[in-house]
Amino acid sequence: MRRVSAVLIASALGTFALLITKAGARPAVASVANVVRSGDRVTSTGPKIVLTHGIVQVRVTITDGKITDVAALSLPHDNPHSWDDSSAAAVKLRSEVLAKQSANIDVVSGATFTSRGYAHSLQAALDAVGHS
């Protein structure tokens, strides 16, 4: 009986610690942006942003000073739920970036961490090429 109580308490404390860590988690940057220039076209790959459920990395293409493409190179995929939410969010985030022409985008409900990681990686890629 004592052993069961100890296991339950340890499990509860572990779950509590995980929830607190997730709630205050800030994305960690794993690398710097990579830039490739070709005539009037610039492609910049943002850093890998490490999140609780995986990594987010974004590549942006700018032609004649306008964002013409954005691609998520990596999205969280540690479980099917994370992958589904992240994949759906990436479509919405891409559309918003192309419309707003900036990394100042809204968080997608249900994919808050992915959205923030996407925006951080994108902003670093834009900063690397001096795009405001």
C-alpha contacts under 8 A as a table, 3 or more apart, distances in Angstrom:
res1	aa1	res2	aa2	distance
1	M	4	V	5.23
1	M	5	S	6.41
2	R	5	S	5.14
2	R	6	A	6.20
3	R	6	A	5.09
3	R	7	V	6.20
4	V	7	V	5.14
4	V	8	L	6.18
5	S	8	L	5.13
5	S	9	I	6.13
6	A	9	I	5.18
6	A	10	A	6.06
7	V	10	A	5.11
7	V	11	S	6.03
8	L	11	S	5.09
8	L	12	A	6.11
9	I	12	A	5.09
9	I	13	L	6.14
10	A	13	L	5.14
10	A	14	G	6.05
11	S	14	G	5.05
11	S	15	T	6.13
12	A	15	T	5.16
12	A	16	F	6.11
13	L	16	F	5.01
13	L	17	A	6.09
14	G	17	A	5.12
14	G	18	L	6.20
15	T	18	L	5.09
15	T	19	L	6.23
16	F	19	L	5.19
16	F	20	I	6.24
17	A	20	I	5.20
17	A	21	T	6.09
18	L	21	T	5.08
18	L	22	K	6.12
19	L	22	K	5.15
19	L	23	A	6.07
20	I	23	A	5.15
20	I	24	G	6.40
21	T	24	G	5.54
21	T	25	A	5.73
22	K	25	A	4.95
22	K	52	T	7.05
25	A	52	T	7.89
26	R	51	L	7.78
27	P	49	I	5.91
27	P	50	V	5.68
27	P	51	L	5.52
27	P	117	G	6.44
28	A	49	I	5.54
28	A	50	V	5.04
28	A	51	L	6.96
29	V	32	V	7.78
29	V	47	P	6.37
29	V	48	K	5.95
29	V	49	I	4.76
29	V	50	V	6.26
30	A	47	P	6.32
30	A	48	K	5.17
30	A	49	I	6.04
30	A	50	V	6.66
31	S	47	P	4.79
31	S	48	K	5.84
32	V	46	G	6.61
32	V	47	P	4.72
32	V	48	K	7.78
32	V	124	A	7.77
33	A	44	S	6.60
33	A	45	T	5.31
33	A	46	G	4.40
33	A	47	P	5.10
33	A	124	A	6.38
33	A	125	A	5.42
33	A	128	A	6.38
34	N	44	S	5.52
34	N	45	T	5.02
34	N	46	G	6.67
34	N	47	P	7.93
34	N	125	A	7.44
34	N	128	A	7.78
35	V	42	V	7.09
35	V	43	T	5.78
35	V	44	S	4.32
35	V	45	T	6.42
35	V	125	A	7.82
35	V	128	A	7.14
35	V	129	V	7.14
36	V	42	V	5.79
36	V	43	T	5.18
36	V	44	S	6.31
37	R	40	D	7.62
37	R	41	R	6.05
37	R	42	V	4.52
37	R	43	T	6.43
38	S	41	R	5.25
38	S	42	V	6.22
39	G	42	V	7.82
40	D	63	T	5.70
40	D	64	D	5.48
41	R	61	T	7.05
41	R	62	I	5.72
41	R	63	T	4.43
41	R	64	D	6.63
42	V	61	T	5.70
42	V	62	I	5.14
42	V	63	T	6.40
42	V	129	V	7.78
43	T	59	R	7.02
43	T	60	V	5.73
43	T	61	T	4.39
43	T	62	I	6.32
44	S	59	R	5.66
44	S	60	V	5.40
44	S	61	T	6.46
44	S	125	A	5.20
44	S	126	L	7.10
44	S	128	A	7.32
44	S	129	V	7.15
45	T	57	Q	7.56
45	T	58	V	5.97
45	T	59	R	4.12
45	T	60	V	6.34
45	T	121	S	7.99
45	T	122	L	7.87
45	T	125	A	5.53
46	G	57	Q	6.06
46	G	58	V	5.41
46	G	59	R	5.94
46	G	60	V	7.95
46	G	121	S	4.59
46	G	122	L	5.67
46	G	123	Q	7.56
46	G	124	A	5.53
46	G	125	A	4.24
46	G	126	L	7.96
47	P	57	Q	6.03
47	P	58	V	7.56
47	P	121	S	5.40
47	P	124	A	6.98
47	P	125	A	7.41
48	K	55	I	6.19
48	K	56	V	5.73
48	K	57	Q	4.71
48	K	58	V	7.91
48	K	121	S	6.73
49	I	55	I	5.46
49	I	56	V	5.09
49	I	57	Q	6.20
49	I	117	G	5.70
49	I	118	Y	7.88
49	I	120	H	7.46
49	I	121	S	6.44
50	V	54	G	6.12
50	V	55	I	4.58
50	V	56	V	6.60
50	V	117	G	7.77
51	L	54	G	5.20
51	L	55	I	5.67
51	L	56	V	7.44
51	L	76	P	7.63
51	L	113	F	7.03
51	L	114	T	7.74
51	L	117	G	7.37
53	H	76	P	5.33
53	H	77	H	6.68
53	H	78	D	5.61
53	H	82	S	7.01
54	G	75	L	6.67
54	G	76	P	4.01
54	G	77	H	6.09
54	G	78	D	6.30
55	I	74	S	6.05
55	I	75	L	5.62
55	I	76	P	5.37
56	V	72	A	7.26
56	V	73	L	7.35
56	V	74	S	4.91
56	V	75	L	4.67
56	V	76	P	6.45
56	V	114	T	6.78
56	V	117	G	5.77
56	V	118	Y	6.00
56	V	121	S	7.34
57	Q	72	A	5.88
57	Q	73	L	5.33
57	Q	74	S	5.00
57	Q	75	L	6.98
57	Q	117	G	7.69
57	Q	118	Y	6.59
57	Q	121	S	5.81
57	Q	122	L	7.88
58	V	70	V	6.96
58	V	71	A	5.68
58	V	72	A	4.49
58	V	73	L	5.49
58	V	74	S	7.17
58	V	118	Y	6.41
58	V	121	S	5.73
58	V	122	L	5.71
58	V	125	A	7.84
59	R	70	V	5.73
59	R	71	A	5.25
59	R	72	A	6.41
59	R	73	L	6.73
59	R	122	L	7.08
59	R	125	A	7.19
60	V	67	I	7.07
60	V	68	T	7.80
60	V	69	D	5.74
60	V	70	V	4.43
60	V	71	A	6.46
60	V	122	L	7.07
60	V	125	A	6.98
60	V	126	L	7.65
61	T	67	I	5.90
61	T	68	T	5.71
61	T	69	D	5.03
61	T	70	V	6.33
62	I	65	G	5.83
62	I	66	K	5.22
62	I	67	I	4.37
62	I	68	T	5.52
62	I	69	D	7.11
63	T	66	K	5.33
63	T	67	I	6.47
63	T	68	T	6.28
65	G	131	H	7.50
66	K	101	Q	7.06
67	I	70	V	7.66
67	I	97	V	7.97
67	I	98	L	6.29
67	I	101	Q	5.86
67	I	102	S	7.98
68	T	98	L	6.77
69	D	98	L	7.09
70	V	94	R	5.93
70	V	97	V	7.62
70	V	98	L	7.63
71	A	94	R	7.25
72	A	75	L	6.77
72	A	90	A	6.75
72	A	118	Y	7.73
75	L	83	W	7.14
75	L	86	S	6.18
75	L	87	S	7.24
75	L	114	T	7.34
76	P	82	S	5.98
76	P	83	W	5.89
76	P	86	S	6.40
76	P	114	T	7.21
77	H	80	P	6.67
77	H	82	S	5.45
77	H	83	W	4.43
77	H	86	S	7.87
78	D	82	S	6.55
78	D	83	W	7.26
79	N	82	S	5.45
79	N	83	W	6.35
80	P	83	W	5.08
80	P	84	D	6.05
81	H	84	D	5.23
81	H	85	D	6.17
82	S	85	D	5.31
82	S	86	S	5.91
83	W	86	S	5.15
83	W	87	S	5.88
84	D	87	S	5.27
84	D	88	A	6.19
85	D	88	A	5.30
85	D	89	A	6.05
85	D	110	G	6.69
85	D	111	A	5.96
86	S	89	A	5.00
86	S	90	A	6.05
86	S	111	A	6.17
86	S	114	T	6.15
87	S	90	A	5.19
87	S	91	V	6.74
88	A	91	V	5.53
88	A	92	K	6.80
89	A	92	K	5.17
89	A	93	L	5.99
89	A	108	V	6.01
89	A	111	A	6.42
89	A	114	T	7.64
89	A	115	S	7.11
90	A	93	L	5.01
90	A	94	R	5.93
90	A	115	S	7.85
91	V	94	R	5.28
91	V	95	S	6.42
92	K	95	S	5.26
92	K	96	E	6.30
92	K	108	V	7.58
93	L	96	E	5.09
93	L	97	V	6.14
93	L	105	I	7.17
93	L	106	D	7.88
93	L	108	V	7.57
93	L	115	S	7.33
94	R	97	V	5.17
94	R	98	L	6.26
95	S	98	L	5.26
95	S	99	A	6.18
96	E	99	A	5.03
96	E	100	K	5.90
96	E	101	Q	7.98
96	E	105	I	6.48
97	V	100	K	5.20
97	V	101	Q	5.32
97	V	102	S	5.62
97	V	103	A	6.21
97	V	104	N	7.78
97	V	105	I	6.66
98	L	101	Q	5.21
98	L	102	S	7.64
100	K	103	A	7.95
100	K	104	N	7.61
100	K	105	I	7.68
102	S	105	I	7.33
102	S	123	Q	7.90
102	S	132	S	7.18
103	A	119	A	5.46
103	A	120	H	7.83
103	A	122	L	6.06
103	A	123	Q	5.48
104	N	119	A	7.28
105	I	119	A	7.04
106	D	115	S	7.79
107	V	111	A	7.32
107	V	112	T	5.69
107	V	115	S	5.24
107	V	116	R	6.80
108	V	111	A	5.44
108	V	112	T	5.98
108	V	115	S	6.12
109	S	112	T	6.20
111	A	114	T	5.29
111	A	115	S	5.96
112	T	115	S	5.12
112	T	116	R	6.24
113	F	116	R	5.19
113	F	117	G	6.07
114	T	117	G	5.09
114	T	118	Y	5.95
115	S	118	Y	5.06
115	S	119	A	6.18
116	R	119	A	5.08
116	R	120	H	6.12
117	G	120	H	5.07
117	G	121	S	6.12
118	Y	121	S	5.32
118	Y	122	L	6.03
119	A	122	L	5.06
119	A	123	Q	5.93
120	H	123	Q	5.16
120	H	124	A	6.25
121	S	124	A	5.27
121	S	125	A	6.29
122	L	125	A	5.05
122	L	126	L	6.17
123	Q	126	L	5.03
123	Q	127	D	5.97
124	A	127	D	4.99
124	A	128	A	6.11
125	A	128	A	5.19
125	A	129	V	6.85
126	L	129	V	5.45
126	L	130	G	6.17
126	L	131	H	5.06
126	L	132	S	7.06
127	D	130	G	4.90
127	D	131	H	5.95
127	D	132	S	7.27
128	A	131	H	7.76
